[in-house]
Amino acid sequence: MKHILLSFVVCLFALNIHAKIRLPQFFSDGMVLQQQTEVRLWGWCEQNGKKINNKNVTVTTSWNKKSYTTQTDANGRFEISVQTPKAGGPYHISFQEKSTRNTSTTTNLTNVLIGEVWLCSGQSNMEMQMKGFKGQPVEGATEELLACGDSLLRLYTGKRNPQLQPVDDIAATWQMANTASVREFSATAYYFGKALRKALGVPVGLICTSFGGSACEAWMKADWLQAFPKVKLPTTEDDVKRLQQRCPTALYNGQLHPLIGYGIRGAIWYQGEDNIPRYDFYAPLMTRMIQGWREEWKQGDFPFYFCQIAPYDYSLINWGQYNSALLREQQAQVETQVNNCRMAVLMDAGLEYGIHPRKKREAGERLALLALSNTYNVEGLPDFATYSNVEFQGDTAVIAFNRSKEWVYFENGLHSDNFEIAGEDQVFHPAQAWISRNRVYVKSDQVNKPVAVRYAFKNWVVGDLMHDGLPVSSFRTDNW
């Protein structure tokens, strides 16, 4: 009996001497890795829940049949960089831990594609799935779900997870694009990825980490927020529980930090509604966020494309005292202050009675337009014109635009009702507006000597000033 018990103990010990490799959940079957670069792969060696240091880990990649060996650090963590080829696959990757007893444990990842990877983040308009929210559908969703199958478009949605301290993993699984997965995935991100797939003809991986109602501050590291004295950092778990997605640093800690280092081509962003009451420092805040993400990723100034918040009647949520055009103005400033950063304008894609516009195809495809033009150098695509300057000629204001290769025009006719003009008394009056080539002329019988013009500078408006099929952002020539 003693011999049997001793044999059982020995066998039990033998089963537990090997360290187990644990990978973050985004390193899994079906994932997409960024093509033609060095991507980082990492994980941990653990034994009975304890992290083991000084363990040898060998990573083997099937596309080049190469093996890379490293050791775990004091925290049981290993990291290795591997070179990826041109887009293709499927491939497999093995992670092998070798013990001193010349035995090993192996973790295999299969159906791995190499292609273009984009991070997709923001608040509810990025999070909004193809199925829509309750009573808030996505336009064209039914037709899209009938024909969305694409085994080379892979989707990953991280779970909501606000945290006081940084964590090392985020729960989700990679899925191929099909009716079921697309229905539950970000509509904006899906349309972005679909457009890239069609234009580039390579596998595309989309990693979506978003949270409805989230503040820009929530996606930032505490150190970055030191420059903003109005921002109060959390100190306890209760702060996070109380504020959730609006808690500064909470979503950086729980939803972004785990992903930092995953090889990406760039990021897309749709956020800003929650920051309308704090619009006055949104441009420097968002600028610092982008800089911080780039510093953490260590991939240089990777492309960052974002959606302008769409028009909406904010009085419906008792925010009528704020003019969301001021936030849109701050967003427009970001793309002029940050390298490799552009804004997709949505002035014609809002919803008066809903903060979640239905036109997610426009949002996703306009982000893709920016990526294809500026990152992938596809020629011949239209561009967003922006306000340049104004000249006052007697009682008429003459407005010029940047990036206006084609003529500007009004979407619904020869005139627009979205312009206002003011004199030195700073009182704005509705104005007549007309176009000659790429100039807009504005005047009002009530203003003999104008000094300022505004276009669509209000919460709810249907933007009608266009250039090459794309809307022009709301703007003002004053700083009152």
C-alpha positions as CSV (number, residue, x, y, z in Angstrom):
1,M,0.0,0.0,0.0
2,K,2.9,2.3,0.8
3,H,4.5,1.6,-2.5
4,I,1.2,2.4,-4.3
5,L,0.8,5.7,-2.5
6,L,4.5,6.6,-3.1
7,S,4.0,5.8,-6.8
8,F,0.9,8.0,-6.9
9,V,2.7,10.9,-5.3
10,V,5.6,10.6,-7.7
11,C,3.3,10.5,-10.7
12,L,1.4,13.5,-9.4
13,F,4.7,15.4,-8.9
14,A,5.8,14.5,-12.4
15,L,2.6,15.9,-13.8
16,N,3.2,19.2,-12.1
17,I,6.9,19.8,-12.8
18,H,6.3,21.3,-16.2
19,A,5.6,25.0,-16.5
20,K,2.6,25.8,-18.6
21,I,2.7,28.6,-21.3
22,R,0.0,31.1,-20.9
23,L,-0.6,33.5,-23.8
24,P,-2.8,36.7,-23.9
25,Q,-6.2,35.8,-25.4
26,F,-5.5,37.8,-28.5
27,F,-2.7,35.5,-29.4
28,S,-4.9,32.6,-30.4
29,D,-6.1,30.5,-33.3
30,G,-7.5,32.6,-36.2
31,M,-5.6,35.8,-35.4
32,V,-4.1,38.2,-37.9
33,L,-0.5,39.5,-37.6
34,Q,0.7,42.7,-39.3
35,Q,2.6,41.9,-42.5
36,Q,6.2,42.7,-43.4
37,T,7.4,43.9,-40.0
38,E,8.7,42.6,-36.7
39,V,5.8,41.7,-34.5
40,R,6.1,41.0,-30.8
41,L,4.8,37.8,-29.2
42,W,4.7,37.4,-25.5
43,G,3.3,35.4,-22.7
44,W,4.1,33.7,-19.3
45,C,5.4,30.5,-18.0
46,E,3.3,29.3,-15.0
47,Q,3.3,26.3,-12.7
48,N,0.4,25.7,-10.4
49,G,-0.6,29.4,-10.8
50,K,2.9,30.6,-10.0
51,K,5.0,32.4,-12.6
52,I,8.3,30.8,-13.3
53,N,11.5,32.7,-14.2
54,N,14.5,31.6,-16.2
55,K,12.5,29.2,-18.3
56,N,13.6,28.7,-21.9
57,V,10.8,29.4,-24.5
58,T,11.2,28.6,-28.2
59,V,8.8,30.2,-30.7
60,T,8.6,28.6,-34.2
61,T,6.8,30.2,-37.1
62,S,5.7,28.1,-40.1
63,W,6.0,30.8,-42.8
64,N,9.8,30.8,-42.6
65,K,10.4,27.6,-40.5
66,K,12.5,29.6,-38.1
67,S,12.8,29.2,-34.3
68,Y,13.5,31.9,-31.8
69,T,14.5,31.3,-28.2
70,T,14.3,33.5,-25.1
71,Q,14.0,33.2,-21.4
72,T,11.3,34.3,-19.0
73,D,12.1,37.2,-16.7
74,A,11.6,37.5,-12.9
75,N,7.9,37.8,-13.5
76,G,7.7,34.7,-15.6
77,R,7.2,36.8,-18.7
78,F,8.8,36.2,-22.1
79,E,8.7,38.3,-25.2
80,I,10.2,37.7,-28.6
81,S,10.1,39.6,-32.0
82,V,9.5,37.6,-35.2
83,Q,9.7,38.8,-38.8
84,T,6.5,38.5,-40.8
85,P,6.3,38.0,-44.6
86,K,4.0,39.5,-47.1
87,A,0.3,38.9,-46.6
88,G,-0.9,35.3,-46.7
89,G,-1.6,32.2,-44.7
90,P,-2.9,30.3,-43.0
91,Y,0.1,29.6,-40.9
92,H,0.8,28.1,-37.5
93,I,3.0,29.2,-34.6
94,S,4.3,27.0,-31.7
95,F,5.4,28.1,-28.3
96,Q,7.6,25.4,-26.5
97,E,8.9,25.4,-23.0
98,K,11.8,23.1,-22.3
99,S,12.5,21.9,-18.8
100,T,15.9,20.9,-17.4
101,R,14.8,17.3,-17.5
102,N,14.8,17.5,-21.3
103,T,11.0,17.4,-21.5
104,S,8.7,20.1,-22.9
105,T,5.2,21.5,-23.2
106,T,4.0,23.1,-26.4
107,T,1.2,25.5,-27.2
108,N,0.2,25.7,-30.9
109,L,-1.7,28.4,-32.7
110,T,-3.3,27.5,-36.0
111,N,-5.1,29.3,-38.9
112,V,-2.9,32.4,-38.4
113,L,-3.1,35.0,-41.2
114,I,-0.6,37.7,-42.2
115,G,-2.2,40.9,-43.4
116,E,-3.2,44.4,-42.2
117,V,-4.1,44.9,-38.5
118,W,-6.0,48.0,-37.2
119,L,-6.9,49.0,-33.6
120,C,-10.5,50.3,-33.3
121,S,-11.5,52.3,-30.2
122,G,-13.8,54.9,-28.8
123,Q,-17.2,55.2,-27.2
124,S,-20.6,54.1,-28.2
125,N,-20.5,55.1,-31.8
126,M,-17.5,52.9,-32.3
127,E,-18.9,50.2,-30.1
128,M,-22.4,50.2,-31.8
129,Q,-22.8,46.7,-33.3
130,M,-24.2,46.0,-36.7
131,K,-27.4,44.8,-34.9
132,G,-27.7,48.3,-33.4
133,F,-28.8,49.3,-30.0
134,K,-32.3,49.0,-28.6
135,G,-34.6,51.0,-30.9
136,Q,-31.6,52.4,-32.7
137,P,-30.8,50.4,-35.9
138,V,-27.8,50.6,-38.2
139,E,-28.9,51.7,-41.7
140,G,-28.5,48.8,-44.2
141,A,-27.6,46.2,-41.6
142,T,-30.0,43.6,-42.9
143,E,-28.6,43.8,-46.5
144,E,-25.0,43.7,-45.1
145,L,-25.7,40.6,-42.9
146,L,-26.9,38.7,-46.0
147,A,-23.6,39.1,-47.7
148,C,-20.9,39.7,-45.1
149,G,-19.1,36.3,-45.1
150,D,-15.3,36.7,-45.5
151,S,-12.9,34.2,-44.1
152,L,-10.0,36.7,-44.6
153,L,-11.6,39.4,-42.5
154,R,-11.0,38.6,-38.8
155,L,-12.7,40.3,-35.9
156,Y,-11.8,40.7,-32.2
157,T,-13.9,42.5,-29.6
158,G,-12.4,43.0,-26.2
159,K,-14.8,42.9,-23.3
160,R,-15.5,46.0,-21.2
161,N,-13.2,46.1,-18.3
162,P,-12.5,49.4,-16.4
163,Q,-9.7,48.9,-13.9
164,L,-7.8,50.9,-11.3
165,Q,-4.4,49.3,-12.2
166,P,-3.1,48.0,-15.5
167,V,-3.9,44.4,-16.3
168,D,-2.2,42.0,-18.8
169,D,-5.0,40.4,-20.7
170,I,-8.4,41.2,-22.2
171,A,-11.1,38.6,-22.8
172,A,-12.3,37.8,-26.4
173,T,-11.8,35.4,-29.3
174,W,-10.9,36.0,-32.9
175,Q,-13.7,35.3,-35.3
176,M,-14.1,35.1,-39.1
177,A,-16.5,37.6,-40.6
178,N,-19.9,35.9,-41.0
179,T,-23.5,36.8,-40.3
180,A,-23.3,35.9,-36.6
181,S,-19.9,37.6,-35.9
182,V,-20.6,40.7,-37.9
183,R,-24.0,41.2,-36.2
184,E,-22.2,41.5,-32.9
185,F,-19.2,43.5,-34.1
186,S,-18.7,47.3,-34.4
187,A,-20.5,48.5,-37.5
188,T,-18.1,51.4,-38.1
189,A,-15.1,49.2,-37.7
190,Y,-16.6,46.5,-39.9
191,Y,-17.3,48.9,-42.8
192,F,-13.7,50.2,-42.4
193,G,-12.3,46.7,-42.6
194,K,-14.5,45.6,-45.4
195,A,-13.4,48.6,-47.6
196,L,-9.7,47.7,-46.9
197,R,-10.3,44.1,-47.8
198,K,-11.9,45.1,-51.1
199,A,-9.3,47.7,-52.0
200,L,-6.1,45.9,-50.8
201,G,-7.0,42.2,-51.4
202,V,-5.2,41.0,-48.3
203,P,-6.3,39.6,-44.9
204,V,-7.5,42.3,-42.5
205,G,-7.6,42.0,-38.7
206,L,-9.7,44.4,-36.6
207,I,-9.2,44.6,-32.8
208,C,-12.0,46.6,-31.3
209,T,-11.8,47.9,-27.7
210,S,-14.5,50.4,-26.9
211,F,-17.0,51.4,-24.2
212,G,-20.2,53.4,-24.7
213,G,-20.2,56.7,-22.9
214,S,-16.4,56.6,-22.3
215,A,-14.4,59.8,-21.8
216,C,-11.2,60.5,-23.7
217,E,-9.5,60.7,-20.2
218,A,-10.4,57.1,-19.5
219,W,-8.2,55.9,-22.4
220,M,-5.1,57.7,-21.1
221,K,-2.3,56.8,-18.7
222,A,-2.1,58.6,-15.4
223,D,1.3,60.2,-16.3
224,W,-0.2,61.8,-19.5
225,L,-3.0,63.4,-17.5
226,Q,-0.7,65.3,-15.2
227,A,-0.7,68.2,-17.6
228,F,-4.5,68.6,-17.2
229,P,-5.3,69.9,-13.7
230,K,-9.0,69.7,-14.3
231,V,-8.8,65.9,-14.5
232,K,-9.1,64.2,-11.2
233,L,-7.4,60.8,-11.1
234,P,-8.9,57.8,-9.3
235,T,-7.4,56.6,-6.1
236,T,-9.6,53.7,-5.1
237,E,-11.6,50.9,-6.6
238,D,-14.7,52.7,-5.5
239,D,-13.8,55.6,-7.8
240,V,-13.7,53.1,-10.8
241,K,-17.0,51.4,-9.8
242,R,-18.7,54.8,-9.4
243,L,-17.4,56.4,-12.7
244,Q,-16.9,53.2,-14.8
245,Q,-16.1,54.2,-18.4
246,R,-15.8,57.9,-17.5
247,C,-13.1,57.2,-14.9
248,P,-9.7,58.7,-16.0
249,T,-7.2,55.9,-16.8
250,A,-9.7,53.1,-16.2
251,L,-10.1,51.9,-19.8
252,Y,-6.4,52.4,-20.5
253,N,-5.7,50.1,-17.6
254,G,-8.3,47.4,-18.4
255,Q,-8.8,47.5,-22.2
256,L,-5.8,49.2,-23.8
257,H,-2.8,48.3,-21.8
258,P,-3.1,44.6,-22.4
259,L,-3.0,45.2,-26.2
260,I,0.0,47.5,-26.2
261,G,2.7,46.0,-28.4
262,Y,0.4,43.9,-30.6
263,G,1.7,44.7,-34.1
264,I,-0.7,47.1,-35.9
265,R,-0.7,49.2,-39.0
266,G,-2.7,52.0,-37.3
267,A,-5.7,53.0,-35.2
268,I,-9.2,54.4,-35.9
269,W,-11.1,56.3,-33.2
270,Y,-14.7,57.5,-32.8
271,Q,-15.2,59.4,-29.5
272,G,-16.0,62.9,-28.3
273,E,-19.6,63.1,-27.3
274,D,-18.8,62.6,-23.6
275,N,-16.2,65.4,-23.7
276,I,-18.6,68.1,-25.0
277,P,-19.0,69.7,-21.5
278,R,-15.2,69.8,-21.3
279,Y,-14.6,70.8,-24.9
280,D,-12.2,73.6,-24.1
281,F,-9.2,71.3,-23.7
282,Y,-10.2,68.4,-25.9
283,A,-7.6,69.2,-28.6
284,P,-4.6,69.1,-26.3
285,L,-6.1,66.2,-24.4
286,M,-6.6,64.0,-27.6
287,T,-3.3,65.1,-28.9
288,R,-1.6,63.8,-25.8
289,M,-3.6,60.6,-25.9
290,I,-2.4,59.9,-29.5
291,Q,1.2,60.7,-28.6
292,G,1.0,58.5,-25.6
293,W,-0.4,55.5,-27.5
294,R,2.4,55.9,-30.0
295,E,5.0,56.1,-27.3
296,E,3.7,52.9,-25.7
297,W,3.5,51.0,-29.0
298,K,7.0,51.9,-30.0
299,Q,6.1,51.8,-33.7
300,G,6.7,55.5,-34.5
301,D,3.9,57.8,-35.6
302,F,1.6,55.1,-36.8
303,P,-1.5,56.4,-38.7
304,F,-4.4,57.6,-36.5
305,Y,-7.7,58.4,-38.2
306,F,-10.8,59.5,-36.3
307,C,-14.5,60.4,-36.8
308,Q,-15.8,63.8,-36.2
309,I,-18.8,63.6,-33.9
310,A,-22.0,63.8,-35.9
311,P,-24.7,66.5,-35.4
312,Y,-27.4,65.8,-32.8
313,D,-29.9,67.8,-30.7
314,Y,-28.1,67.7,-27.4
315,S,-31.0,69.4,-25.6
316,L,-32.6,66.0,-25.6
317,I,-30.1,64.9,-23.0
318,N,-30.2,68.2,-21.2
319,W,-27.0,69.3,-22.8
320,G,-28.6,72.2,-24.7
321,Q,-26.3,74.7,-22.9
322,Y,-23.3,73.2,-24.8
323,N,-22.7,73.7,-28.5
324,S,-21.2,70.5,-29.8
325,A,-19.7,72.5,-32.7
326,L,-17.1,73.7,-30.2
327,L,-16.0,70.1,-29.7
328,R,-16.0,69.5,-33.5
329,E,-13.8,72.6,-33.8
330,Q,-11.4,71.1,-31.3
331,Q,-11.4,67.8,-33.2
332,A,-10.5,69.7,-36.4
333,Q,-7.6,71.3,-34.6
334,V,-6.2,67.9,-33.7
335,E,-5.5,66.8,-37.3
336,T,-3.5,70.0,-37.8
337,Q,-1.5,69.5,-34.7
338,V,-0.7,65.8,-34.9
339,N,1.4,64.2,-37.6
340,N,-0.1,61.3,-39.7
341,C,-3.6,62.0,-38.3
342,R,-6.8,62.9,-40.2
343,M,-10.5,63.4,-39.4
344,A,-13.4,61.9,-41.2
345,V,-16.2,64.5,-41.4
346,L,-19.8,63.4,-40.6
347,M,-21.8,66.6,-41.0
348,D,-24.3,64.9,-43.3
349,A,-24.5,61.7,-41.3
350,G,-26.1,62.7,-38.0
351,L,-29.5,62.1,-36.4
352,E,-31.5,64.9,-34.8
353,Y,-33.2,62.7,-32.2
354,G,-30.5,60.1,-31.7
355,I,-26.9,60.4,-30.5
356,H,-26.1,57.1,-32.3
357,P,-26.5,57.9,-36.0
358,R,-27.6,55.1,-38.3
359,K,-25.2,55.9,-41.0
360,K,-22.3,53.8,-39.9
361,R,-21.3,52.8,-43.4
362,E,-20.4,56.5,-44.1
363,A,-18.3,56.6,-40.9
364,G,-16.4,53.4,-41.6
365,E,-15.9,54.0,-45.3
366,R,-14.7,57.6,-44.8
367,L,-12.1,56.3,-42.3
368,A,-11.1,53.7,-44.9
369,L,-10.8,56.5,-47.5
370,L,-8.3,58.3,-45.3
371,A,-6.3,55.1,-44.7
372,L,-6.3,54.1,-48.4
373,S,-5.2,57.6,-49.4
374,N,-2.7,58.4,-46.7
375,T,-1.4,55.0,-45.5
376,Y,-1.7,52.8,-48.6
377,N,-1.1,55.6,-51.2
378,V,-4.1,54.7,-53.4
379,E,-4.3,57.5,-55.9
380,G,-7.4,59.2,-57.3
381,L,-9.5,59.2,-54.1
382,P,-11.4,62.3,-53.0
383,D,-10.3,64.3,-49.9
384,F,-12.0,66.4,-47.2
385,A,-11.8,70.1,-47.9
386,T,-11.3,72.4,-44.9
387,Y,-11.9,76.0,-44.1
388,S,-8.8,78.1,-45.0
389,N,-9.6,81.9,-44.6
390,V,-12.1,84.6,-45.2
391,E,-11.8,88.0,-46.9
392,F,-14.4,90.7,-46.5
393,Q,-15.3,92.7,-49.6
394,G,-17.7,95.4,-48.6
395,D,-20.9,93.7,-47.2
396,T,-19.8,90.2,-48.5
397,A,-17.6,87.6,-46.9
398,V,-15.6,85.4,-49.3
399,I,-14.5,82.1,-47.9
400,A,-11.6,79.9,-49.3
401,F,-10.8,76.3,-48.6
402,N,-7.7,74.0,-48.3
403,R,-7.5,70.7,-50.1
404,S,-10.2,71.9,-52.5
405,K,-8.9,70.3,-55.8
406,E,-12.5,70.4,-57.1
407,W,-15.2,73.0,-56.7
408,V,-17.2,73.1,-53.5
409,Y,-20.9,72.9,-53.9
410,F,-24.2,72.7,-51.9
411,E,-25.8,69.3,-51.7
412,N,-29.4,70.4,-52.1
413,G,-29.3,73.2,-54.6
414,L,-27.6,76.5,-55.4
415,H,-28.0,78.0,-51.9
416,S,-27.6,77.1,-48.3
417,D,-29.3,78.1,-45.1
418,N,-26.5,77.0,-42.8
419,F,-24.5,80.2,-42.9
420,E,-24.6,83.1,-40.4
421,I,-22.8,86.4,-40.5
422,A,-22.0,89.1,-37.8
423,G,-20.7,92.6,-37.6
424,E,-18.6,94.1,-34.8
425,D,-21.6,93.8,-32.4
426,Q,-21.0,90.0,-32.5
427,V,-24.7,89.3,-33.2
428,F,-25.1,86.6,-35.9
429,H,-27.8,86.8,-38.5
430,P,-29.0,84.2,-41.0
431,A,-27.2,84.9,-44.3
432,Q,-27.5,84.1,-48.0
433,A,-24.7,82.0,-49.4
434,W,-23.8,81.2,-52.9
435,I,-20.8,79.6,-54.7
436,S,-18.4,80.5,-57.5
437,R,-15.9,77.8,-58.3
438,N,-14.2,77.0,-54.9
439,R,-15.3,80.1,-53.0
440,V,-18.4,80.6,-50.9
441,Y,-19.9,84.1,-50.8
442,V,-21.9,85.1,-47.7
443,K,-24.0,88.2,-46.9
444,S,-27.0,89.5,-45.0
445,D,-29.1,92.6,-45.5
446,Q,-28.9,93.1,-41.7
447,V,-25.1,93.3,-41.6
448,N,-23.5,96.1,-43.6
449,K,-20.0,95.6,-42.4
450,P,-19.4,91.9,-41.6
451,V,-16.4,90.7,-39.5
452,A,-17.3,87.0,-38.9
453,V,-18.9,84.1,-40.5
454,R,-20.1,80.7,-39.2
455,Y,-21.1,77.6,-41.1
456,A,-23.3,74.9,-39.5
457,F,-22.0,76.0,-36.1
458,K,-24.7,74.4,-33.9
459,N,-25.7,71.2,-32.3
460,W,-28.2,69.9,-34.9
461,V,-27.7,70.6,-38.5
462,V,-27.7,68.8,-41.8
463,G,-24.4,69.7,-43.4
464,D,-24.8,70.6,-47.1
465,L,-21.4,72.2,-48.0
466,M,-19.6,69.5,-50.0
467,H,-16.4,68.9,-51.9
468,D,-15.8,65.9,-54.2
469,G,-18.7,64.0,-52.7
470,L,-17.5,64.6,-49.1
471,P,-18.9,67.1,-46.5
472,V,-17.0,70.1,-45.2
473,S,-16.8,70.4,-41.4
474,S,-18.6,73.1,-39.5
475,F,-16.4,76.1,-38.9
476,R,-16.3,79.7,-37.7
477,T,-14.0,82.6,-38.6
478,D,-14.2,84.2,-35.1
479,N,-13.0,83.1,-31.7
480,W,-15.8,84.7,-29.6
